[in-house]
Amino acid sequence: MDLQYVILISIGLPVLGSLCIAQLGKWPNVRDSALVITAAVLCGTISILVPTVIAGNQPEINVVPWALSGDAESGLVARIPLGFKVEPLGMLFAIVASVLWLITSIYAIGYMRGHHEKNQTRFFVFFSLAITGALGVAFARNVFTLFVFYEFLTLSTYPLVTHHGDEKARRAGRTYLGILIGTSVLLLLLGIVWTWQLAGTLEFTQGGILHTANELENKPWLVGVLLALYCFGTGKAALMPFHRWLPGAMVAPTPVSALLHAVAVVKAGVFTVLKVIIYIFGTEFLRETDASVWLMYVAGATLITASLIAMSKDNLKERLAYSTISQLSYIVLGASLANSAGVLGGGMHIAMHAVGKITLFFCAGAIMVASHKTKVSQLNGLGKVMPVTMAAFTVGAFSVIGVPPMGGAWSKWFLALGTLKAGQEPLLAALMISSLLNIAYLMPIPVRAFFLKEESPKVDADNDSDGISSVNEAPLLCVVPLCVTASGCLILFFLADVVQQFLEPIGK
């Protein structure tokens, strides 16, 4: 099969799946089967592209090939076609998104049924559409295509965030749209238009495209301003102060939280930052101008501040949300270091954090389904009745912290090397402090579950549980996925060299 068509099929399959799901709403078992089949076929389709990318090829396709035949007077569309290109970083993101979407789909079926959620058909329709947005971002050939699918991803996940339909969900939805649409239209789009005016193209190019812009010559501050438009305009990267949408979105069902944090939304954000720095600015150009130094320290401040806030949160999902904000800044920091080790560490952390964090959210959802507990302070003794779930949580926590032999250890290792290579010892210290803070807000959870006795049960607005005596593990469709992703944390430690070799071309 022509690989050009494989790219289009990969992006189109979830849309076709969503249409089938919408038509099969009257038959829940058939509907859910359609979701899983779509996700499985998608994984198989994307896997076809992997050998070609490993071999050093980058298949591409223009959706509007006629536009390329126009001359300079043919207009904007003629010079910025909608197109796709598969390069190593995008391929990694697509693999992570598709595989975790399959696992999340299975988990979502168990969660939605176990939690007796309403409007499940509508939920799964938009759940499927969201992965199309993520894959469009992953395979975007230019910034224009990336922007189109970036916005599509925002709009397709909005109904998921507001799924419950109550005032709290609507308020979270307004914050979600307000920040993400506001930053992308007011900042990101401005940066894109400015880039096109400076370089005459928006194509992702190895080494960047802005170093040829005469207007930027001897004006490093101007490069820094343009970089700020991209980084703060990419609200999904959750750099402070544009992070509030992420904790607010935790009102959504837990599978949505997993989708936001590991599969699609936030990963699309940091992926965008990483890809723009590599293929639009160019790492060498940023090193020469020192235009990204400010971003290093913004990322460093975000990763420490978010970790401190996470320590103060008793709600489990909120704690994990601020953990995500911190971990995303690791990737932004790696990109801003503008050297091979930093870029490699940032790229690897997309995969390592995704697997670790999705495990934690799966466990949080399983705890909610089985025990109706939502707060860290309520988890005393839970490990005795939910040993599999809490063991998986411990594994995921070790990976996020960066403890060997978990995958997260390698990405943090390369990020540390990147700070030393850039001569940024204060940022190395920030990484070390943040890892200690990771321990401080994550490890008390399994410690409570396995080593502390349950306190007398109290009934309040957030907890209608009568204690742990009657609690068992969540349904099998919830437990199996979290076991798979927990295993993935360990497997990625031993496959790190494969990921490293796969990503090495982006650091050149």
Secondary structure, DSSP 8 states (H G I E B T S, - for coil): --HHHHHHHHHHHHHHHHHHHHHTTT-HHHHHHHHHHHHHHHHHHHHTTHHHHHTT---EEESSGGGGG--TTS-HHHHS--EEE--HHHHHHHHHHHHHHHHHHHHHHHHHHHTT-S-HHHHHHHHHHHHHHHHHHHTBSBHHHHHHHHHHHHHHHHHHHTTT-SHHHHHHHHHHHHHHHHHIIIIIHHHHHHHHHHHS--B--TT-SGGG-GGGTT-HHHHHHHHHHHHHH-GGG--TTS-THHHHGGGS-HHHHHIIIIISHHHHHHHHHHHHIIIII-HHHHHHHTTTHHHHHHHHHHHHHHHHHHHH--BHHHHHHHHHHHHHHHHHHHHHH-SHHHHHHHHHHHHHHHHHHHHHHHHHHHHHHHH---BGGG-TTGGGT-HHHHHHHHHHHHHHHT-TTSTHHHHHHHHHHHHHHTT-HHHHHHHHHHHHHHHHHHTHHHHHHHHS-------BTTB----STT-----HHHHHHHHHHHHHHHHHHHTHHHHHHHHGGGG-
